[in-house]
Amino acid sequence: MRTTPDKERTLRETDREHLSTILNCVADGVFTVDCDRKIRFFNRAAEQITGFSAKEAIGRPCRDVFRTAVCGSSCTLQEVEKTQHNIINRPVEILDRNGRSLLVSISAAALRDSKGNVIGGVETFRDLSAEEELRRQIEKTYTFHDIVSRHPKMHELFAILPDVAESNVSVLIEGESGTGKELLARAIHNLNPRKDKPFVAVNCGSLPDTLLESELFGYRKGAFTDAKADKPGRFDAARGGTLFLDEIGDVSPALQVRFLRVLQEKTYEPLGSIEPVRADVRILAATNQHLLDLVRAGTFREDLYYRLNVLRLELPPLRERRSDIPLLLDHFRRHLNAETGKNIEATDDSVINLLMSYDLPGNIRELENIMQHAFVLCKEPIIQLSHLPKELVAAVSLEKGVTPLSLKEMERRVIREALLDHDGNRTSAAKRLGIDASTLYRKMKRYGIK
């Protein structure tokens, strides 16, 4: 039986009503525009997110309602028409009806007729405000003066750091290269009443003795052939503030004696001078070696060790706190986005899986270098394995036999690690994971974790 034109028209109207009902039930905002960029459909979620009613929005140019920096020359709908590629989950900021800034994730596609001609466009958007607030809360919870960690050992360190900073005693920071010893020293300085005074860092392992001595203590005119004028040293530059002596374990016995005198008598003599100068600095020292082992080996003075080691802080290597790797990757991604102007949205699970299987001998510094390498190569919204250094991917895959994990397996591993870190205490583990103890219990049961 043939369909009459009236019946076809009725069916089309019914289909439109059904589609409108469906779109008004979804949580994402949806609007369509014609070729003049005037809004033709505006669903209920779009009304709730933007504050504009459908009656106010329909017939108006989309830039008057969906107000964002990408309107105009960077219009997403123009982009999908020009490139013939849809936009998926691009984060942008819009202004709602009351001028409030909202972070949303937009997706866009061109609308075409049966012949392939563009007749308009459709854009969907999701309010990310709650997610962004949650991310900020997580960042606040796991970030302490630019040090990012969720590991219990690091949080124990965070808890005592204000008290350590408040005192003026010498502090010895031990940890492998790249674990963030200077970052920790800066945090101590910034929490101290001396925070408005200079923070001066010196790498004691990078200079020979004679240069290091003049660099630290300065010299007077005529102290040696090229000393044509007085030159203040780092002790003078740090006056009233903090002097950070990195790689203190590499200092020669002769310089160890001079450091000991500074710590004991609070004075030093510039090269070529016989007048002592008061050392008004707080000393923070760091090493990637175990100084006590050097003392036992006879290469480091025991008396200097105890002068430096009034308070000792140890930074665990990244391989001992692998749960920090996803957190650090997200931290570096956001910082590099701001630095480079890119808009990389995430790191693929396969990348996280591979890096969590890698021992990262260079620790946080190596992880940051890997992300910088990935940012140079990544032209997509998500960092993939192909963006990592090839030799790294090959070596880790060969050594560990890495295969991509499912999200469930990743969740299972993170839960197990949290329980191990807290000796099986479900309440403490749940608190670390940011979930209720009852939720943790259900997940443990689901994954068979005892």
C-alpha positions as CSV (number, residue, x, y, z in Angstrom):
1,M,0.0,0.0,0.0
2,R,1.4,3.4,-1.1
3,T,1.8,6.2,1.5
4,T,0.1,9.4,0.7
5,P,1.9,12.8,0.9
6,D,-0.2,13.8,3.9
7,K,0.7,10.5,5.7
8,E,4.4,10.9,4.9
9,R,4.3,14.4,6.3
10,T,2.6,13.2,9.5
11,L,5.2,10.4,9.9
12,R,8.0,12.9,9.5
13,E,6.5,15.2,12.1
14,T,6.0,12.2,14.4
15,D,9.7,11.2,13.9
16,R,10.8,14.8,14.7
17,E,8.6,14.8,17.9
18,H,10.1,11.4,18.9
19,L,13.6,12.7,18.3
20,S,12.9,15.9,20.2
21,T,11.6,13.8,23.2
22,I,14.7,11.6,23.1
23,L,17.1,14.6,23.0
24,N,15.3,16.3,25.8
25,C,15.9,13.2,28.0
26,V,19.7,13.1,27.6
27,A,22.0,14.8,30.2
28,D,24.2,16.5,27.6
29,G,23.3,19.8,26.1
30,V,22.4,19.6,22.4
31,F,21.7,22.3,19.9
32,T,21.5,22.4,16.1
33,V,22.1,25.3,13.7
34,D,21.3,26.1,10.1
35,C,23.8,27.3,7.5
36,D,23.5,30.9,8.9
37,R,24.6,29.6,12.4
38,K,21.1,30.3,13.8
39,I,19.9,27.9,16.5
40,R,17.1,25.6,15.3
41,F,16.9,23.2,18.2
42,F,17.9,23.6,21.9
43,N,17.3,20.7,24.3
44,R,16.4,20.9,28.1
45,A,20.0,20.1,29.2
46,A,21.2,23.0,27.1
47,E,18.7,25.2,28.9
48,Q,19.9,24.1,32.3
49,I,23.6,24.4,31.5
50,T,23.5,27.8,29.7
51,G,20.6,29.4,31.6
52,F,18.9,30.4,28.3
53,S,15.5,28.9,27.5
54,A,14.8,27.3,24.2
55,K,12.4,30.1,23.4
56,E,15.2,32.7,23.9
57,A,17.8,30.6,22.0
58,I,16.0,29.4,18.9
59,G,16.4,31.8,16.0
60,R,19.5,33.6,17.6
61,P,23.1,33.2,16.3
62,C,24.8,30.5,18.3
63,R,27.6,32.8,19.3
64,D,25.0,34.9,21.2
65,V,24.0,32.0,23.4
66,F,26.9,29.6,23.5
67,R,29.4,32.3,24.3
68,T,33.0,31.0,24.2
69,A,36.5,32.0,23.0
70,V,36.2,29.5,20.1
71,C,33.3,31.4,18.6
72,G,34.2,33.5,15.5
73,S,37.5,32.7,13.8
74,S,37.8,29.4,15.7
75,C,34.2,28.3,15.4
76,T,34.0,24.5,15.9
77,L,31.1,24.1,13.5
78,Q,33.1,25.9,10.8
79,E,36.1,23.6,11.6
80,V,34.1,20.4,11.1
81,E,32.7,21.7,7.8
82,K,36.2,22.6,6.6
83,T,38.1,19.5,7.8
84,Q,35.2,17.0,7.4
85,H,36.3,15.6,10.7
86,N,34.1,15.6,13.8
87,I,35.2,17.2,17.0
88,I,35.0,14.9,20.1
89,N,35.2,16.0,23.8
90,R,37.1,19.3,23.4
91,P,37.2,21.2,26.7
92,V,36.3,24.9,26.4
93,E,35.0,27.6,28.7
94,I,31.6,29.2,28.0
95,L,29.7,32.1,29.7
96,D,26.2,31.2,30.9
97,R,23.3,33.7,30.8
98,N,24.5,35.3,34.1
99,G,28.1,35.7,32.9
100,R,29.4,32.8,35.0
101,S,32.3,30.9,33.4
102,L,31.7,27.2,32.9
103,L,34.1,24.5,31.7
104,V,32.3,22.2,29.2
105,S,33.4,19.4,26.9
106,I,32.0,19.9,23.4
107,S,31.5,17.6,20.4
108,A,30.5,18.9,17.0
109,A,29.5,17.5,13.6
110,A,28.1,18.9,10.3
111,L,24.6,18.1,9.3
112,R,24.1,17.0,5.6
113,D,21.2,16.2,3.4
114,S,20.8,13.1,1.3
115,K,23.1,14.5,-1.4
116,G,25.9,15.2,1.1
117,N,25.4,19.0,1.1
118,V,25.9,20.8,4.4
119,I,22.6,22.1,5.8
120,G,23.8,23.0,9.3
121,G,25.5,21.6,12.3
122,V,25.0,19.9,15.6
123,E,26.9,20.5,18.8
124,T,26.7,18.6,22.1
125,F,28.2,19.7,25.4
126,R,28.7,18.4,28.9
127,D,29.2,20.5,32.0
128,L,32.6,19.7,33.5
129,S,32.3,22.0,36.5
130,A,31.7,19.2,39.0
131,E,34.5,17.2,37.5
132,E,36.9,20.2,37.5
133,E,36.0,21.0,41.1
134,L,36.7,17.3,42.0
135,R,40.0,17.5,40.2
136,R,41.0,20.6,42.1
137,Q,40.1,19.0,45.4
138,I,42.2,15.9,44.5
139,E,45.1,18.2,43.4
140,K,44.8,20.1,46.6
141,T,44.8,16.9,48.6
142,Y,47.8,15.4,46.9
143,T,49.9,18.5,46.3
144,F,52.1,20.1,48.9
145,H,54.1,23.2,47.8
146,D,54.4,21.8,44.2
147,I,55.3,18.3,45.4
148,V,52.7,15.9,44.0
149,S,52.1,12.5,45.8
150,R,49.4,10.3,47.2
151,H,51.8,7.9,48.8
152,P,51.6,7.5,52.7
153,K,55.4,7.9,53.1
154,M,55.3,11.2,51.3
155,H,52.2,12.4,53.3
156,E,54.1,11.5,56.5
157,L,56.8,13.8,55.2
158,F,54.2,16.6,54.4
159,A,52.8,16.3,57.9
160,I,56.2,17.1,59.6
161,L,57.5,19.6,57.0
162,P,55.9,22.7,58.6
163,D,57.6,21.9,61.9
164,V,60.9,21.1,60.2
165,A,60.7,24.4,58.3
166,E,59.8,26.5,61.4
167,S,63.1,25.6,63.1
168,N,66.5,26.9,61.9
169,V,68.5,23.7,62.3
170,S,70.4,22.0,59.5
171,V,68.5,19.4,57.4
172,L,69.9,16.6,55.4
173,I,67.8,15.3,52.5
174,E,68.7,11.9,51.1
175,G,67.2,10.4,47.9
176,E,68.1,9.2,44.5
177,S,68.7,11.6,41.6
178,G,65.5,13.0,40.3
179,T,63.4,12.4,43.4
180,G,62.8,16.1,44.0
181,K,65.3,17.0,46.7
182,E,65.6,20.6,45.6
183,L,61.8,20.9,45.4
184,L,61.6,19.7,49.0
185,A,64.3,22.2,50.1
186,R,62.4,25.0,48.4
187,A,59.2,23.9,50.3
188,I,61.1,24.1,53.6
189,H,62.4,27.6,52.7
190,N,58.9,28.8,51.7
191,L,57.4,27.6,55.0
192,N,60.2,29.3,57.0
193,P,60.1,32.9,58.3
194,R,63.1,33.4,55.9
195,K,60.8,32.8,52.9
196,D,61.1,36.5,51.8
197,K,64.9,36.2,51.7
198,P,67.0,34.5,49.0
199,F,67.0,30.8,48.3
200,V,70.4,29.9,46.8
201,A,71.2,26.4,45.4
202,V,74.7,25.1,44.7
203,N,75.6,21.8,43.1
204,C,78.7,20.8,45.0
205,G,79.4,17.9,42.7
206,S,79.6,19.9,39.5
207,L,82.7,22.1,40.3
208,P,86.3,21.3,41.2
209,D,87.5,22.2,44.7
210,T,89.1,25.6,43.9
211,L,86.2,26.9,41.9
212,L,83.6,25.6,44.4
213,E,85.5,27.2,47.3
214,S,85.5,30.7,45.6
215,E,81.9,30.2,44.5
216,L,80.7,29.5,48.0
217,F,82.8,31.8,50.1
218,G,83.8,34.5,47.5
219,Y,87.2,36.2,47.4
220,R,88.9,39.5,48.0
221,K,90.8,41.5,45.4
222,G,94.3,40.1,44.9
223,A,93.5,36.7,46.3
224,F,94.9,35.2,43.1
225,T,96.1,36.5,39.7
226,D,92.7,37.2,38.1
227,A,91.1,38.5,41.3
228,K,90.9,42.1,40.1
229,A,88.0,43.0,42.5
230,D,86.1,41.6,45.5
231,K,83.5,39.0,44.6
232,P,80.8,37.9,47.1
233,G,80.1,34.2,47.3
234,R,76.9,32.1,47.6
235,F,77.0,32.4,51.4
236,D,76.8,36.2,51.0
237,A,74.1,35.9,48.3
238,A,71.9,33.8,50.6
239,R,72.3,36.2,53.5
240,G,69.2,36.1,55.7
241,G,67.8,33.2,53.6
242,T,68.6,29.6,52.8
243,L,71.6,28.0,51.2
244,F,70.9,24.6,49.6
245,L,74.1,22.4,49.2
246,D,73.2,19.7,46.7
247,E,75.3,16.6,46.3
248,I,77.2,17.3,49.6
249,G,78.6,13.8,49.5
250,D,80.9,14.7,46.6
251,V,82.7,17.5,48.6
252,S,86.5,16.9,49.2
253,P,87.9,16.5,52.8
254,A,89.5,19.9,52.6
255,L,86.2,21.6,51.9
256,Q,84.4,19.5,54.5
257,V,86.6,21.1,57.1
258,R,85.5,24.6,56.0
259,F,81.9,23.6,56.0
260,L,82.3,22.2,59.6
261,R,83.7,25.6,60.7
262,V,80.8,27.5,59.2
263,L,78.3,25.2,60.9
264,Q,80.1,25.3,64.3
265,E,81.1,29.0,64.4
266,K,78.6,30.5,62.0
267,T,81.5,32.4,60.3
268,Y,83.6,32.0,57.2
269,E,86.5,33.7,55.5
270,P,86.5,34.7,51.8
271,L,89.6,33.7,49.9
272,G,92.4,36.2,50.5
273,S,90.8,37.6,53.6
274,I,91.7,37.2,57.3
275,E,88.5,38.9,58.6
276,P,85.8,36.4,59.4
277,V,82.3,37.1,58.0
278,R,79.1,36.1,59.8
279,A,77.2,33.4,58.0
280,D,73.5,34.4,58.4
281,V,72.0,31.5,56.4
282,R,70.1,28.3,57.0
283,I,71.9,25.3,55.6
284,L,69.9,22.6,53.8
285,A,72.1,19.8,52.3
286,A,71.2,16.9,50.0
287,T,72.8,13.8,48.6
288,N,72.0,10.9,46.4
289,Q,74.3,8.7,48.5
290,H,73.9,7.4,52.0
291,L,76.2,9.7,54.0
292,L,76.5,7.3,56.9
293,D,78.0,4.7,54.5
294,L,80.6,7.3,53.4
295,V,81.4,8.0,57.0
296,R,82.0,4.3,57.6
297,A,84.2,4.2,54.5
298,G,86.2,7.1,55.8
299,T,85.5,9.5,52.9
300,F,83.1,11.8,54.8
301,R,83.8,13.4,58.2
302,E,81.7,12.0,61.0
303,D,81.6,15.3,62.9
304,L,80.3,17.1,59.7
305,Y,77.8,14.3,59.2
306,Y,76.2,14.9,62.6
307,R,76.2,18.6,62.1
308,L,74.3,18.3,58.9
309,N,72.1,15.4,60.1
310,V,70.3,17.3,62.9
311,L,67.1,16.4,60.9
312,R,67.2,13.8,58.2
313,L,64.5,13.5,55.5
314,E,64.4,10.6,53.0
315,L,62.7,10.8,49.6
316,P,61.6,7.4,48.4
317,P,62.3,6.6,44.7
318,L,59.4,6.6,42.3
319,R,59.5,2.8,41.9
320,E,58.5,2.5,45.5
321,R,55.5,4.8,45.0
322,R,54.2,3.8,41.6
323,S,50.7,4.9,42.5
324,D,52.1,8.5,42.0
325,I,52.9,7.9,38.4
326,P,49.3,8.6,37.0
327,L,49.0,11.6,39.3
328,L,52.4,13.0,38.1
329,L,51.6,12.3,34.4
330,D,48.4,14.4,34.8
331,H,50.3,17.1,36.6
332,F,52.9,17.3,33.9
333,R,50.3,17.2,31.1
334,R,48.4,20.2,32.5
335,H,51.6,22.2,33.1
336,L,52.9,21.4,29.6
337,N,49.6,22.3,28.1
338,A,49.9,25.7,29.7
339,E,53.5,26.0,28.7
340,T,53.1,24.9,25.0
341,G,49.6,26.2,24.3
342,K,48.5,22.6,23.3
343,N,45.3,21.0,24.5
344,I,46.2,17.4,25.1
345,E,43.3,15.9,27.1
346,A,44.7,12.7,28.6
347,T,47.3,9.9,28.6
348,D,46.3,6.6,27.2
349,D,46.0,3.6,29.6
350,S,48.6,1.7,27.6
351,V,51.1,4.5,28.3
352,I,50.3,4.5,32.1
353,N,50.5,0.7,32.1
354,L,54.0,0.7,30.5
355,L,55.4,3.5,32.7
356,M,54.1,1.8,35.9
357,S,55.9,-1.3,34.8
358,Y,59.1,0.7,34.3
359,D,61.5,1.2,37.2
360,L,62.2,4.9,36.2
361,P,65.9,5.0,37.4
362,G,65.8,8.8,36.7
363,N,62.7,9.1,38.9
364,I,60.4,12.2,38.6
365,R,62.9,14.0,36.4
366,E,63.0,11.1,33.9
367,L,59.2,10.9,33.9
368,E,58.9,14.7,33.2
369,N,61.5,14.3,30.3
370,I,59.3,11.4,28.9
371,M,56.3,13.6,28.9
372,Q,58.1,16.5,27.3
373,H,59.2,14.1,24.5
374,A,55.6,12.9,24.1
375,F,54.4,16.5,23.9
376,V,56.7,17.3,21.0
377,L,55.4,14.3,19.0
378,C,51.7,14.3,20.0
379,K,49.4,15.9,17.5
380,E,46.3,14.2,18.9
381,P,44.1,14.7,22.0
382,I,45.5,11.7,23.8
383,I,49.2,10.7,24.3
384,Q,49.8,7.2,22.9
385,L,52.7,4.7,23.1
386,S,53.9,6.0,19.7
387,H,54.7,9.3,21.3
388,L,57.1,7.9,23.9
389,P,60.8,7.3,23.2
390,K,61.0,4.2,21.0
391,E,64.0,2.7,22.9
392,L,62.0,3.0,26.2
393,V,59.0,1.3,24.8
394,A,61.1,-1.5,23.2
395,A,63.2,-2.1,26.3
396,V,60.3,-2.1,28.8
397,S,58.1,-4.3,26.5
398,L,60.9,-6.8,26.0
399,E,62.0,-6.9,29.7
400,K,58.5,-6.9,31.3
401,G,56.4,-8.5,28.6
402,V,54.0,-5.6,29.0
403,T,50.5,-6.0,27.6
404,P,47.7,-3.3,28.0
405,L,45.7,-3.7,31.2
406,S,41.9,-3.3,31.3
407,L,40.5,-0.5,33.5
408,K,39.3,-3.2,35.9
409,E,42.8,-4.7,36.2
410,M,44.3,-1.2,36.8
411,E,41.6,-0.5,39.5
412,R,42.4,-3.9,41.1
413,R,46.1,-3.1,41.2
414,V,45.6,0.3,42.7
415,I,43.3,-1.1,45.4
416,R,45.8,-3.8,46.2
417,E,48.6,-1.3,46.5
418,A,46.6,1.0,48.7
419,L,45.8,-1.9,51.1
420,L,49.4,-3.0,51.1
421,D,50.6,0.5,51.9
422,H,48.2,0.6,54.9
423,D,48.8,-2.9,56.2
424,G,45.4,-4.1,55.2
425,N,43.5,-1.3,57.0
426,R,40.4,-0.8,54.9
427,T,39.4,2.6,56.4
428,S,42.9,4.1,55.8
429,A,43.1,2.6,52.3
430,A,39.6,3.9,51.4
431,K,40.6,7.4,52.6
432,R,43.7,7.4,50.5
433,L,41.7,6.3,47.4
434,G,39.0,8.9,48.1
435,I,36.1,6.4,48.4
436,D,33.9,5.2,51.2
437,A,35.0,2.1,53.2
438,S,31.8,0.3,52.1
439,T,32.6,1.0,48.4
440,L,36.1,-0.4,49.0
441,Y,34.7,-3.5,50.6
442,R,32.4,-4.1,47.6
443,K,35.3,-3.6,45.1
444,M,37.5,-6.0,47.2
445,K,34.7,-8.6,47.0
446,R,34.3,-8.1,43.3
447,Y,38.0,-8.5,42.6
448,G,38.6,-11.3,45.0
449,I,41.0,-9.2,47.1
450,K,41.4,-10.5,50.7
